Amino acid sequence: MGSVQKSQPVPSGSSSFYEFVTLLIKRKVLVVTLLLLSLGGVAVANAIVSPVFRSEAQYALRIEKLLQSEGMQLPVGNLSTLALSDAVLDNVRNRMGVSLDNERLRSDVFRVSVDTDAGLVNINARGASAQEARGYVVAWQEAFATSLLERYHTGIRERLLMSENAMRSLQESAPQVELRTSDDPEEGGLMTDTLFALLAEREFGALLVTERLNHARFSHLIDRVNEIPSMEALVAPTLPPAPESPKKALNFVVGGLIGLLLGVGAALVRETWAVQKSYSARGASNAEGTSAL
């Protein structure tokens, strides 16, 4: 007797995958159409959206480092605020010849970070072209250096004025000592007062000498500030080789995945609708046959 071979059942997972592939092949026109439409939309968006380029640079605050090395401080205010102040941005707009207002420049163009302790400034700027982005950085550096130098000169003048006022006040309030000596015990109090006055005069004299030295140091600082640049480029403004946005390759990949998912989803919906329609038609046919009998 011949042996009867039993057919091996197809695993449910393999069967489901086979049905899914069959479904995609059956609805390939719908899937490919939605994929192409999605890629076409990405291509149109990439063509319409204006490119944005980003240029970066890093600068050292030479005068700030000089002040730190000399142990000197100037009332120059917050440099982070000065970096994007109206005075600096007005200068930038004049140099670049752009119509953007200062708020747009702050929010859309410039990103500035000032580290006063390290004496470093990091800046990046965005523009519609590589040359424009780099031009923004160069214009900002020149405008900020000008405002920074003016702020340092103002701070030195204020410090010199403070020193001159302090010296004048010390000279006006310095004790006038009349040195008198006597062997009369009754005049011992007078000698004690004279000694205290001498000590006070010595203390006032030390304060006066200190202020005179400070005045001389800040007077000399004006010449040194004029001799060295307020900023030095550690990383020169870059000329970006490619736009920061839109990222065309990434957009095509994402758009392709979205189109593929939409195509598969539409194919599943279309097939489900077709099956339900077939079942409904078959049920209606069976009902007509039953009523005829």
MODELLER restraints for C-alpha pairs under 7 A, 6 or more apart:
rsr = mdl.restraints
at = mdl.atoms
rsr.add(forms.Gaussian(group=physical.xy_distance, feature=features.Distance(at['CA:24:A'], at['CA:267:A']), mean=6.97, stdev=0.5))
rsr.add(forms.Gaussian(group=physical.xy_distance, feature=features.Distance(at['CA:27:A'], at['CA:267:A']), mean=5.82, stdev=0.5))
rsr.add(forms.Gaussian(group=physical.xy_distance, feature=features.Distance(at['CA:30:A'], at['CA:263:A']), mean=6.33, stdev=0.5))
rsr.add(forms.Gaussian(group=physical.xy_distance, feature=features.Distance(at['CA:30:A'], at['CA:267:A']), mean=6.67, stdev=0.5))
rsr.add(forms.Gaussian(group=physical.xy_distance, feature=features.Distance(at['CA:31:A'], at['CA:260:A']), mean=6.72, stdev=0.5))
rsr.add(forms.Gaussian(group=physical.xy_distance, feature=features.Distance(at['CA:31:A'], at['CA:263:A']), mean=3.96, stdev=0.5))
rsr.add(forms.Gaussian(group=physical.xy_distance, feature=features.Distance(at['CA:31:A'], at['CA:264:A']), mean=6.02, stdev=0.5))
rsr.add(forms.Gaussian(group=physical.xy_distance, feature=features.Distance(at['CA:31:A'], at['CA:267:A']), mean=6.68, stdev=0.5))
rsr.add(forms.Gaussian(group=physical.xy_distance, feature=features.Distance(at['CA:34:A'], at['CA:259:A']), mean=5.60, stdev=0.5))
rsr.add(forms.Gaussian(group=physical.xy_distance, feature=features.Distance(at['CA:34:A'], at['CA:262:A']), mean=6.72, stdev=0.5))
rsr.add(forms.Gaussian(group=physical.xy_distance, feature=features.Distance(at['CA:34:A'], at['CA:263:A']), mean=5.32, stdev=0.5))
rsr.add(forms.Gaussian(group=physical.xy_distance, feature=features.Distance(at['CA:35:A'], at['CA:256:A']), mean=6.21, stdev=0.5))
rsr.add(forms.Gaussian(group=physical.xy_distance, feature=features.Distance(at['CA:35:A'], at['CA:259:A']), mean=4.20, stdev=0.5))
rsr.add(forms.Gaussian(group=physical.xy_distance, feature=features.Distance(at['CA:35:A'], at['CA:260:A']), mean=5.30, stdev=0.5))
rsr.add(forms.Gaussian(group=physical.xy_distance, feature=features.Distance(at['CA:35:A'], at['CA:263:A']), mean=6.46, stdev=0.5))
rsr.add(forms.Gaussian(group=physical.xy_distance, feature=features.Distance(at['CA:38:A'], at['CA:255:A']), mean=5.80, stdev=0.5))
rsr.add(forms.Gaussian(group=physical.xy_distance, feature=features.Distance(at['CA:38:A'], at['CA:256:A']), mean=6.47, stdev=0.5))
rsr.add(forms.Gaussian(group=physical.xy_distance, feature=features.Distance(at['CA:38:A'], at['CA:259:A']), mean=4.98, stdev=0.5))
rsr.add(forms.Gaussian(group=physical.xy_distance, feature=features.Distance(at['CA:39:A'], at['CA:252:A']), mean=6.38, stdev=0.5))
rsr.add(forms.Gaussian(group=physical.xy_distance, feature=features.Distance(at['CA:39:A'], at['CA:255:A']), mean=5.80, stdev=0.5))
rsr.add(forms.Gaussian(group=physical.xy_distance, feature=features.Distance(at['CA:39:A'], at['CA:256:A']), mean=5.85, stdev=0.5))
rsr.add(forms.Gaussian(group=physical.xy_distance, feature=features.Distance(at['CA:42:A'], at['CA:251:A']), mean=6.58, stdev=0.5))
rsr.add(forms.Gaussian(group=physical.xy_distance, feature=features.Distance(at['CA:42:A'], at['CA:252:A']), mean=6.22, stdev=0.5))
rsr.add(forms.Gaussian(group=physical.xy_distance, feature=features.Distance(at['CA:42:A'], at['CA:255:A']), mean=6.20, stdev=0.5))
rsr.add(forms.Gaussian(group=physical.xy_distance, feature=features.Distance(at['CA:46:A'], at['CA:246:A']), mean=6.56, stdev=0.5))
rsr.add(forms.Gaussian(group=physical.xy_distance, feature=features.Distance(at['CA:46:A'], at['CA:248:A']), mean=6.33, stdev=0.5))
rsr.add(forms.Gaussian(group=physical.xy_distance, feature=features.Distance(at['CA:51:A'], at['CA:128:A']), mean=5.93, stdev=0.5))
rsr.add(forms.Gaussian(group=physical.xy_distance, feature=features.Distance(at['CA:51:A'], at['CA:243:A']), mean=5.86, stdev=0.5))
rsr.add(forms.Gaussian(group=physical.xy_distance, feature=features.Distance(at['CA:51:A'], at['CA:245:A']), mean=5.64, stdev=0.5))
rsr.add(forms.Gaussian(group=physical.xy_distance, feature=features.Distance(at['CA:51:A'], at['CA:246:A']), mean=6.01, stdev=0.5))
rsr.add(forms.Gaussian(group=physical.xy_distance, feature=features.Distance(at['CA:52:A'], at['CA:126:A']), mean=6.33, stdev=0.5))
rsr.add(forms.Gaussian(group=physical.xy_distance, feature=features.Distance(at['CA:52:A'], at['CA:127:A']), mean=5.66, stdev=0.5))
rsr.add(forms.Gaussian(group=physical.xy_distance, feature=features.Distance(at['CA:52:A'], at['CA:128:A']), mean=5.09, stdev=0.5))
rsr.add(forms.Gaussian(group=physical.xy_distance, feature=features.Distance(at['CA:52:A'], at['CA:129:A']), mean=6.77, stdev=0.5))
rsr.add(forms.Gaussian(group=physical.xy_distance, feature=features.Distance(at['CA:52:A'], at['CA:243:A']), mean=5.33, stdev=0.5))
rsr.add(forms.Gaussian(group=physical.xy_distance, feature=features.Distance(at['CA:52:A'], at['CA:244:A']), mean=5.56, stdev=0.5))
rsr.add(forms.Gaussian(group=physical.xy_distance, feature=features.Distance(at['CA:52:A'], at['CA:245:A']), mean=5.27, stdev=0.5))
rsr.add(forms.Gaussian(group=physical.xy_distance, feature=features.Distance(at['CA:53:A'], at['CA:126:A']), mean=5.39, stdev=0.5))
rsr.add(forms.Gaussian(group=physical.xy_distance, feature=features.Distance(at['CA:53:A'], at['CA:127:A']), mean=5.30, stdev=0.5))
rsr.add(forms.Gaussian(group=physical.xy_distance, feature=features.Distance(at['CA:53:A'], at['CA:128:A']), mean=6.13, stdev=0.5))
rsr.add(forms.Gaussian(group=physical.xy_distance, feature=features.Distance(at['CA:53:A'], at['CA:129:A']), mean=5.75, stdev=0.5))
rsr.add(forms.Gaussian(group=physical.xy_distance, feature=features.Distance(at['CA:53:A'], at['CA:130:A']), mean=5.49, stdev=0.5))
rsr.add(forms.Gaussian(group=physical.xy_distance, feature=features.Distance(at['CA:53:A'], at['CA:133:A']), mean=6.16, stdev=0.5))
rsr.add(forms.Gaussian(group=physical.xy_distance, feature=features.Distance(at['CA:53:A'], at['CA:240:A']), mean=6.44, stdev=0.5))
rsr.add(forms.Gaussian(group=physical.xy_distance, feature=features.Distance(at['CA:53:A'], at['CA:242:A']), mean=6.92, stdev=0.5))
rsr.add(forms.Gaussian(group=physical.xy_distance, feature=features.Distance(at['CA:53:A'], at['CA:243:A']), mean=4.42, stdev=0.5))
rsr.add(forms.Gaussian(group=physical.xy_distance, feature=features.Distance(at['CA:53:A'], at['CA:244:A']), mean=5.18, stdev=0.5))
rsr.add(forms.Gaussian(group=physical.xy_distance, feature=features.Distance(at['CA:54:A'], at['CA:124:A']), mean=6.58, stdev=0.5))
rsr.add(forms.Gaussian(group=physical.xy_distance, feature=features.Distance(at['CA:54:A'], at['CA:125:A']), mean=5.58, stdev=0.5))
rsr.add(forms.Gaussian(group=physical.xy_distance, feature=features.Distance(at['CA:54:A'], at['CA:126:A']), mean=4.44, stdev=0.5))
rsr.add(forms.Gaussian(group=physical.xy_distance, feature=features.Distance(at['CA:54:A'], at['CA:127:A']), mean=6.55, stdev=0.5))
rsr.add(forms.Gaussian(group=physical.xy_distance, feature=features.Distance(at['CA:54:A'], at['CA:133:A']), mean=5.82, stdev=0.5))
rsr.add(forms.Gaussian(group=physical.xy_distance, feature=features.Distance(at['CA:54:A'], at['CA:240:A']), mean=6.32, stdev=0.5))
rsr.add(forms.Gaussian(group=physical.xy_distance, feature=features.Distance(at['CA:54:A'], at['CA:244:A']), mean=6.28, stdev=0.5))
rsr.add(forms.Gaussian(group=physical.xy_distance, feature=features.Distance(at['CA:55:A'], at['CA:124:A']), mean=5.41, stdev=0.5))
rsr.add(forms.Gaussian(group=physical.xy_distance, feature=features.Distance(at['CA:55:A'], at['CA:125:A']), mean=5.44, stdev=0.5))
rsr.add(forms.Gaussian(group=physical.xy_distance, feature=features.Distance(at['CA:55:A'], at['CA:126:A']), mean=6.49, stdev=0.5))
rsr.add(forms.Gaussian(group=physical.xy_distance, feature=features.Distance(at['CA:55:A'], at['CA:133:A']), mean=5.39, stdev=0.5))
rsr.add(forms.Gaussian(group=physical.xy_distance, feature=features.Distance(at['CA:55:A'], at['CA:134:A']), mean=5.31, stdev=0.5))
rsr.add(forms.Gaussian(group=physical.xy_distance, feature=features.Distance(at['CA:55:A'], at['CA:237:A']), mean=6.25, stdev=0.5))
rsr.add(forms.Gaussian(group=physical.xy_distance, feature=features.Distance(at['CA:55:A'], at['CA:238:A']), mean=5.18, stdev=0.5))
rsr.add(forms.Gaussian(group=physical.xy_distance, feature=features.Distance(at['CA:55:A'], at['CA:239:A']), mean=6.11, stdev=0.5))
rsr.add(forms.Gaussian(group=physical.xy_distance, feature=features.Distance(at['CA:55:A'], at['CA:240:A']), mean=5.96, stdev=0.5))
rsr.add(forms.Gaussian(group=physical.xy_distance, feature=features.Distance(at['CA:56:A'], at['CA:123:A']), mean=5.76, stdev=0.5))
rsr.add(forms.Gaussian(group=physical.xy_distance, feature=features.Distance(at['CA:56:A'], at['CA:124:A']), mean=4.18, stdev=0.5))
rsr.add(forms.Gaussian(group=physical.xy_distance, feature=features.Distance(at['CA:56:A'], at['CA:125:A']), mean=6.62, stdev=0.5))
rsr.add(forms.Gaussian(group=physical.xy_distance, feature=features.Distance(at['CA:56:A'], at['CA:237:A']), mean=5.44, stdev=0.5))
rsr.add(forms.Gaussian(group=physical.xy_distance, feature=features.Distance(at['CA:56:A'], at['CA:238:A']), mean=5.60, stdev=0.5))
rsr.add(forms.Gaussian(group=physical.xy_distance, feature=features.Distance(at['CA:57:A'], at['CA:122:A']), mean=6.09, stdev=0.5))
rsr.add(forms.Gaussian(group=physical.xy_distance, feature=features.Distance(at['CA:57:A'], at['CA:123:A']), mean=5.53, stdev=0.5))
rsr.add(forms.Gaussian(group=physical.xy_distance, feature=features.Distance(at['CA:57:A'], at['CA:124:A']), mean=6.40, stdev=0.5))
rsr.add(forms.Gaussian(group=physical.xy_distance, feature=features.Distance(at['CA:57:A'], at['CA:235:A']), mean=5.12, stdev=0.5))
rsr.add(forms.Gaussian(group=physical.xy_distance, feature=features.Distance(at['CA:57:A'], at['CA:236:A']), mean=5.37, stdev=0.5))
rsr.add(forms.Gaussian(group=physical.xy_distance, feature=features.Distance(at['CA:57:A'], at['CA:237:A']), mean=4.57, stdev=0.5))
rsr.add(forms.Gaussian(group=physical.xy_distance, feature=features.Distance(at['CA:57:A'], at['CA:238:A']), mean=6.67, stdev=0.5))
rsr.add(forms.Gaussian(group=physical.xy_distance, feature=features.Distance(at['CA:58:A'], at['CA:121:A']), mean=5.65, stdev=0.5))
rsr.add(forms.Gaussian(group=physical.xy_distance, feature=features.Distance(at['CA:58:A'], at['CA:122:A']), mean=4.58, stdev=0.5))
rsr.add(forms.Gaussian(group=physical.xy_distance, feature=features.Distance(at['CA:58:A'], at['CA:123:A']), mean=6.35, stdev=0.5))
rsr.add(forms.Gaussian(group=physical.xy_distance, feature=features.Distance(at['CA:58:A'], at['CA:233:A']), mean=6.09, stdev=0.5))
rsr.add(forms.Gaussian(group=physical.xy_distance, feature=features.Distance(at['CA:58:A'], at['CA:234:A']), mean=5.47, stdev=0.5))
rsr.add(forms.Gaussian(group=physical.xy_distance, feature=features.Distance(at['CA:58:A'], at['CA:235:A']), mean=4.84, stdev=0.5))
rsr.add(forms.Gaussian(group=physical.xy_distance, feature=features.Distance(at['CA:58:A'], at['CA:236:A']), mean=6.87, stdev=0.5))
rsr.add(forms.Gaussian(group=physical.xy_distance, feature=features.Distance(at['CA:59:A'], at['CA:120:A']), mean=5.75, stdev=0.5))
rsr.add(forms.Gaussian(group=physical.xy_distance, feature=features.Distance(at['CA:59:A'], at['CA:121:A']), mean=5.09, stdev=0.5))
rsr.add(forms.Gaussian(group=physical.xy_distance, feature=features.Distance(at['CA:59:A'], at['CA:122:A']), mean=6.56, stdev=0.5))
rsr.add(forms.Gaussian(group=physical.xy_distance, feature=features.Distance(at['CA:59:A'], at['CA:231:A']), mean=6.15, stdev=0.5))
rsr.add(forms.Gaussian(group=physical.xy_distance, feature=features.Distance(at['CA:59:A'], at['CA:232:A']), mean=5.35, stdev=0.5))
rsr.add(forms.Gaussian(group=physical.xy_distance, feature=features.Distance(at['CA:59:A'], at['CA:233:A']), mean=4.43, stdev=0.5))
rsr.add(forms.Gaussian(group=physical.xy_distance, feature=features.Distance(at['CA:59:A'], at['CA:234:A']), mean=5.23, stdev=0.5))
rsr.add(forms.Gaussian(group=physical.xy_distance, feature=features.Distance(at['CA:59:A'], at['CA:235:A']), mean=6.79, stdev=0.5))
rsr.add(forms.Gaussian(group=physical.xy_distance, feature=features.Distance(at['CA:60:A'], at['CA:119:A']), mean=5.69, stdev=0.5))
rsr.add(forms.Gaussian(group=physical.xy_distance, feature=features.Distance(at['CA:60:A'], at['CA:120:A']), mean=4.67, stdev=0.5))
rsr.add(forms.Gaussian(group=physical.xy_distance, feature=features.Distance(at['CA:60:A'], at['CA:121:A']), mean=6.34, stdev=0.5))
rsr.add(forms.Gaussian(group=physical.xy_distance, feature=features.Distance(at['CA:60:A'], at['CA:231:A']), mean=5.54, stdev=0.5))
rsr.add(forms.Gaussian(group=physical.xy_distance, feature=features.Distance(at['CA:60:A'], at['CA:232:A']), mean=5.08, stdev=0.5))
rsr.add(forms.Gaussian(group=physical.xy_distance, feature=features.Distance(at['CA:60:A'], at['CA:233:A']), mean=6.37, stdev=0.5))
rsr.add(forms.Gaussian(group=physical.xy_distance, feature=features.Distance(at['CA:60:A'], at['CA:234:A']), mean=6.50, stdev=0.5))
rsr.add(forms.Gaussian(group=physical.xy_distance, feature=features.Distance(at['CA:61:A'], at['CA:119:A']), mean=4.97, stdev=0.5))
rsr.add(forms.Gaussian(group=physical.xy_distance, feature=features.Distance(at['CA:61:A'], at['CA:120:A']), mean=5.90, stdev=0.5))
rsr.add(forms.Gaussian(group=physical.xy_distance, feature=features.Distance(at['CA:61:A'], at['CA:230:A']), mean=6.01, stdev=0.5))
rsr.add(forms.Gaussian(group=physical.xy_distance, feature=features.Distance(at['CA:61:A'], at['CA:231:A']), mean=4.80, stdev=0.5))
rsr.add(forms.Gaussian(group=physical.xy_distance, feature=features.Distance(at['CA:61:A'], at['CA:232:A']), mean=6.67, stdev=0.5))
rsr.add(forms.Gaussian(group=physical.xy_distance, feature=features.Distance(at['CA:62:A'], at['CA:229:A']), mean=6.68, stdev=0.5))
rsr.add(forms.Gaussian(group=physical.xy_distance, feature=features.Distance(at['CA:62:A'], at['CA:230:A']), mean=5.29, stdev=0.5))
rsr.add(forms.Gaussian(group=physical.xy_distance, feature=features.Distance(at['CA:62:A'], at['CA:231:A']), mean=5.43, stdev=0.5))
rsr.add(forms.Gaussian(group=physical.xy_distance, feature=features.Distance(at['CA:62:A'], at['CA:232:A']), mean=6.57, stdev=0.5))
rsr.add(forms.Gaussian(group=physical.xy_distance, feature=features.Distance(at['CA:63:A'], at['CA:225:A']), mean=6.65, stdev=0.5))
rsr.add(forms.Gaussian(group=physical.xy_distance, feature=features.Distance(at['CA:63:A'], at['CA:230:A']), mean=5.33, stdev=0.5))
rsr.add(forms.Gaussian(group=physical.xy_distance, feature=features.Distance(at['CA:64:A'], at['CA:119:A']), mean=6.15, stdev=0.5))
rsr.add(forms.Gaussian(group=physical.xy_distance, feature=features.Distance(at['CA:65:A'], at['CA:119:A']), mean=6.01, stdev=0.5))
rsr.add(forms.Gaussian(group=physical.xy_distance, feature=features.Distance(at['CA:67:A'], at['CA:73:A']), mean=6.39, stdev=0.5))
rsr.add(forms.Gaussian(group=physical.xy_distance, feature=features.Distance(at['CA:74:A'], at['CA:155:A']), mean=5.29, stdev=0.5))
rsr.add(forms.Gaussian(group=physical.xy_distance, feature=features.Distance(at['CA:74:A'], at['CA:156:A']), mean=6.59, stdev=0.5))
rsr.add(forms.Gaussian(group=physical.xy_distance, feature=features.Distance(at['CA:75:A'], at['CA:155:A']), mean=5.17, stdev=0.5))
rsr.add(forms.Gaussian(group=physical.xy_distance, feature=features.Distance(at['CA:76:A'], at['CA:151:A']), mean=5.73, stdev=0.5))
rsr.add(forms.Gaussian(group=physical.xy_distance, feature=features.Distance(at['CA:76:A'], at['CA:152:A']), mean=6.23, stdev=0.5))
rsr.add(forms.Gaussian(group=physical.xy_distance, feature=features.Distance(at['CA:76:A'], at['CA:155:A']), mean=5.61, stdev=0.5))
rsr.add(forms.Gaussian(group=physical.xy_distance, feature=features.Distance(at['CA:79:A'], at['CA:114:A']), mean=6.93, stdev=0.5))
rsr.add(forms.Gaussian(group=physical.xy_distance, feature=features.Distance(at['CA:80:A'], at['CA:113:A']), mean=6.93, stdev=0.5))
rsr.add(forms.Gaussian(group=physical.xy_distance, feature=features.Distance(at['CA:80:A'], at['CA:114:A']), mean=5.52, stdev=0.5))
rsr.add(forms.Gaussian(group=physical.xy_distance, feature=features.Distance(at['CA:83:A'], at['CA:144:A']), mean=6.19, stdev=0.5))
rsr.add(forms.Gaussian(group=physical.xy_distance, feature=features.Distance(at['CA:84:A'], at['CA:106:A']), mean=6.86, stdev=0.5))
rsr.add(forms.Gaussian(group=physical.xy_distance, feature=features.Distance(at['CA:86:A'], at['CA:102:A']), mean=6.69, stdev=0.5))
rsr.add(forms.Gaussian(group=physical.xy_distance, feature=features.Distance(at['CA:88:A'], at['CA:143:A']), mean=5.39, stdev=0.5))
rsr.add(forms.Gaussian(group=physical.xy_distance, feature=features.Distance(at['CA:88:A'], at['CA:144:A']), mean=5.74, stdev=0.5))
rsr.add(forms.Gaussian(group=physical.xy_distance, feature=features.Distance(at['CA:88:A'], at['CA:147:A']), mean=6.75, stdev=0.5))
rsr.add(forms.Gaussian(group=physical.xy_distance, feature=features.Distance(at['CA:89:A'], at['CA:102:A']), mean=6.09, stdev=0.5))
rsr.add(forms.Gaussian(group=physical.xy_distance, feature=features.Distance(at['CA:91:A'], at['CA:143:A']), mean=5.74, stdev=0.5))
rsr.add(forms.Gaussian(group=physical.xy_distance, feature=features.Distance(at['CA:92:A'], at['CA:139:A']), mean=5.46, stdev=0.5))
rsr.add(forms.Gaussian(group=physical.xy_distance, feature=features.Distance(at['CA:92:A'], at['CA:140:A']), mean=5.68, stdev=0.5))
rsr.add(forms.Gaussian(group=physical.xy_distance, feature=features.Distance(at['CA:92:A'], at['CA:143:A']), mean=6.27, stdev=0.5))
rsr.add(forms.Gaussian(group=physical.xy_distance, feature=features.Distance(at['CA:95:A'], at['CA:139:A']), mean=6.30, stdev=0.5))
rsr.add(forms.Gaussian(group=physical.xy_distance, feature=features.Distance(at['CA:109:A'], at['CA:125:A']), mean=5.12, stdev=0.5))
rsr.add(forms.Gaussian(group=physical.xy_distance, feature=features.Distance(at['CA:109:A'], at['CA:126:A']), mean=4.91, stdev=0.5))
rsr.add(forms.Gaussian(group=physical.xy_distance, feature=features.Distance(at['CA:109:A'], at['CA:127:A']), mean=6.97, stdev=0.5))
rsr.add(forms.Gaussian(group=physical.xy_distance, feature=features.Distance(at['CA:110:A'], at['CA:124:A']), mean=5.99, stdev=0.5))
rsr.add(forms.Gaussian(group=physical.xy_distance, feature=features.Distance(at['CA:110:A'], at['CA:125:A']), mean=4.63, stdev=0.5))
rsr.add(forms.Gaussian(group=physical.xy_distance, feature=features.Distance(at['CA:110:A'], at['CA:126:A']), mean=6.86, stdev=0.5))
rsr.add(forms.Gaussian(group=physical.xy_distance, feature=features.Distance(at['CA:111:A'], at['CA:123:A']), mean=5.66, stdev=0.5))
rsr.add(forms.Gaussian(group=physical.xy_distance, feature=features.Distance(at['CA:111:A'], at['CA:124:A']), mean=5.40, stdev=0.5))
rsr.add(forms.Gaussian(group=physical.xy_distance, feature=features.Distance(at['CA:111:A'], at['CA:125:A']), mean=6.41, stdev=0.5))
rsr.add(forms.Gaussian(group=physical.xy_distance, feature=features.Distance(at['CA:112:A'], at['CA:122:A']), mean=5.80, stdev=0.5))
rsr.add(forms.Gaussian(group=physical.xy_distance, feature=features.Distance(at['CA:112:A'], at['CA:123:A']), mean=4.49, stdev=0.5))
rsr.add(forms.Gaussian(group=physical.xy_distance, feature=features.Distance(at['CA:112:A'], at['CA:124:A']), mean=6.72, stdev=0.5))
rsr.add(forms.Gaussian(group=physical.xy_distance, feature=features.Distance(at['CA:113:A'], at['CA:121:A']), mean=5.73, stdev=0.5))
rsr.add(forms.Gaussian(group=physical.xy_distance, feature=features.Distance(at['CA:113:A'], at['CA:122:A']), mean=5.16, stdev=0.5))
rsr.add(forms.Gaussian(group=physical.xy_distance, feature=features.Distance(at['CA:113:A'], at['CA:123:A']), mean=6.41, stdev=0.5))
rsr.add(forms.Gaussian(group=physical.xy_distance, feature=features.Distance(at['CA:114:A'], at['CA:120:A']), mean=6.06, stdev=0.5))
rsr.add(forms.Gaussian(group=physical.xy_distance, feature=features.Distance(at['CA:114:A'], at['CA:121:A']), mean=4.56, stdev=0.5))
rsr.add(forms.Gaussian(group=physical.xy_distance, feature=features.Distance(at['CA:114:A'], at['CA:122:A']), mean=6.55, stdev=0.5))
rsr.add(forms.Gaussian(group=physical.xy_distance, feature=features.Distance(at['CA:115:A'], at['CA:121:A']), mean=6.23, stdev=0.5))
rsr.add(forms.Gaussian(group=physical.xy_distance, feature=features.Distance(at['CA:124:A'], at['CA:137:A']), mean=6.84, stdev=0.5))
rsr.add(forms.Gaussian(group=physical.xy_distance, feature=features.Distance(at['CA:125:A'], at['CA:133:A']), mean=5.65, stdev=0.5))
rsr.add(forms.Gaussian(group=physical.xy_distance, feature=features.Distance(at['CA:125:A'], at['CA:136:A']), mean=6.28, stdev=0.5))
rsr.add(forms.Gaussian(group=physical.xy_distance, feature=features.Distance(at['CA:125:A'], at['CA:137:A']), mean=6.06, stdev=0.5))
rsr.add(forms.Gaussian(group=physical.xy_distance, feature=features.Distance(at['CA:126:A'], at['CA:133:A']), mean=5.00, stdev=0.5))
rsr.add(forms.Gaussian(group=physical.xy_distance, feature=features.Distance(at['CA:127:A'], at['CA:133:A']), mean=4.23, stdev=0.5))
rsr.add(forms.Gaussian(group=physical.xy_distance, feature=features.Distance(at['CA:130:A'], at['CA:239:A']), mean=5.77, stdev=0.5))
rsr.add(forms.Gaussian(group=physical.xy_distance, feature=features.Distance(at['CA:130:A'], at['CA:240:A']), mean=5.51, stdev=0.5))
rsr.add(forms.Gaussian(group=physical.xy_distance, feature=features.Distance(at['CA:131:A'], at['CA:239:A']), mean=6.80, stdev=0.5))
rsr.add(forms.Gaussian(group=physical.xy_distance, feature=features.Distance(at['CA:134:A'], at['CA:237:A']), mean=5.99, stdev=0.5))
rsr.add(forms.Gaussian(group=physical.xy_distance, feature=features.Distance(at['CA:134:A'], at['CA:238:A']), mean=6.39, stdev=0.5))
rsr.add(forms.Gaussian(group=physical.xy_distance, feature=features.Distance(at['CA:134:A'], at['CA:239:A']), mean=5.94, stdev=0.5))
rsr.add(forms.Gaussian(group=physical.xy_distance, feature=features.Distance(at['CA:137:A'], at['CA:237:A']), mean=6.45, stdev=0.5))
rsr.add(forms.Gaussian(group=physical.xy_distance, feature=features.Distance(at['CA:138:A'], at['CA:237:A']), mean=6.96, stdev=0.5))
rsr.add(forms.Gaussian(group=physical.xy_distance, feature=features.Distance(at['CA:145:A'], at['CA:230:A']), mean=6.01, stdev=0.5))
rsr.add(forms.Gaussian(group=physical.xy_distance, feature=features.Distance(at['CA:145:A'], at['CA:231:A']), mean=6.36, stdev=0.5))
rsr.add(forms.Gaussian(group=physical.xy_distance, feature=features.Distance(at['CA:149:A'], at['CA:230:A']), mean=6.37, stdev=0.5))
rsr.add(forms.Gaussian(group=physical.xy_distance, feature=features.Distance(at['CA:156:A'], at['CA:218:A']), mean=6.38, stdev=0.5))
rsr.add(forms.Gaussian(group=physical.xy_distance, feature=features.Distance(at['CA:160:A'], at['CA:215:A']), mean=5.83, stdev=0.5))
rsr.add(forms.Gaussian(group=physical.xy_distance, feature=features.Distance(at['CA:160:A'], at['CA:218:A']), mean=6.58, stdev=0.5))
rsr.add(forms.Gaussian(group=physical.xy_distance, feature=features.Distance(at['CA:163:A'], at['CA:211:A']), mean=5.90, stdev=0.5))
rsr.add(forms.Gaussian(group=physical.xy_distance, feature=features.Distance(at['CA:163:A'], at['CA:215:A']), mean=5.85, stdev=0.5))
rsr.add(forms.Gaussian(group=physical.xy_distance, feature=features.Distance(at['CA:167:A'], at['CA:208:A']), mean=5.92, stdev=0.5))
rsr.add(forms.Gaussian(group=physical.xy_distance, feature=features.Distance(at['CA:167:A'], at['CA:211:A']), mean=6.27, stdev=0.5))
rsr.add(forms.Gaussian(group=physical.xy_distance, feature=features.Distance(at['CA:170:A'], at['CA:204:A']), mean=6.73, stdev=0.5))
rsr.add(forms.Gaussian(group=physical.xy_distance, feature=features.Distance(at['CA:170:A'], at['CA:208:A']), mean=6.45, stdev=0.5))
rsr.add(forms.Gaussian(group=physical.xy_distance, feature=features.Distance(at['CA:174:A'], at['CA:201:A']), mean=6.43, stdev=0.5))
rsr.add(forms.Gaussian(group=physical.xy_distance, feature=features.Distance(at['CA:174:A'], at['CA:204:A']), mean=6.24, stdev=0.5))
rsr.add(forms.Gaussian(group=physical.xy_distance, feature=features.Distance(at['CA:175:A'], at['CA:197:A']), mean=6.56, stdev=0.5))
rsr.add(forms.Gaussian(group=physical.xy_distance, feature=features.Distance(at['CA:175:A'], at['CA:200:A']), mean=6.86, stdev=0.5))
rsr.add(forms.Gaussian(group=physical.xy_distance, feature=features.Distance(at['CA:175:A'], at['CA:201:A']), mean=5.71, stdev=0.5))
rsr.add(forms.Gaussian(group=physical.xy_distance, feature=features.Distance(at['CA:177:A'], at['CA:194:A']), mean=6.69, stdev=0.5))
rsr.add(forms.Gaussian(group=physical.xy_distance, feature=features.Distance(at['CA:177:A'], at['CA:197:A']), mean=5.87, stdev=0.5))
rsr.add(forms.Gaussian(group=physical.xy_distance, feature=features.Distance(at['CA:177:A'], at['CA:198:A']), mean=6.49, stdev=0.5))
rsr.add(forms.Gaussian(group=physical.xy_distance, feature=features.Distance(at['CA:178:A'], at['CA:194:A']), mean=6.86, stdev=0.5))
rsr.add(forms.Gaussian(group=physical.xy_distance, feature=features.Distance(at['CA:179:A'], at['CA:194:A']), mean=6.08, stdev=0.5))
rsr.add(forms.Gaussian(group=physical.xy_distance, feature=features.Distance(at['CA:180:A'], at['CA:191:A']), mean=6.67, stdev=0.5))
rsr.add(forms.Gaussian(group=physical.xy_distance, feature=features.Distance(at['CA:181:A'], at['CA:191:A']), mean=6.25, stdev=0.5))
